[in-house]
Amino acid sequence: MSSATQLPRGWWAEHDDDPETNPFAPAAPWRATVQVDGACFSLDGVAFYNEADCLAFIQSDILGQPLLGQAGG
């Protein structure tokens, strides 16, 4: 695992430029990753060219959205 910028709620932008673990590397090495109960999961099919775009995606498209089944979701 490489350096990462930690975000609240277990989400962060992970820099992963290893093609073995990131199919988009090296072109798009930033991935939205969540840590829950000691396990880490990256979103499949989602990668970014830079950290800023990855963080913006996490903050607006993940953290900024209601849970499914809740009012407005």
Number of C-alpha atoms within 10 A of each C-alpha: 9 8 9 15 11 14 14 9 10 12 22 23 28 23 25 22 19 14 12 9 11 20 17 20 19 13 13 18 22 27 32 22 21 20 13 10 6 5 7 11 12 18 10 11 9 15 25 20 16 15 21 12 15 22 22 13 18 21 16 10 11 13 14 10 12 12 11 8 7 7 7 8 8
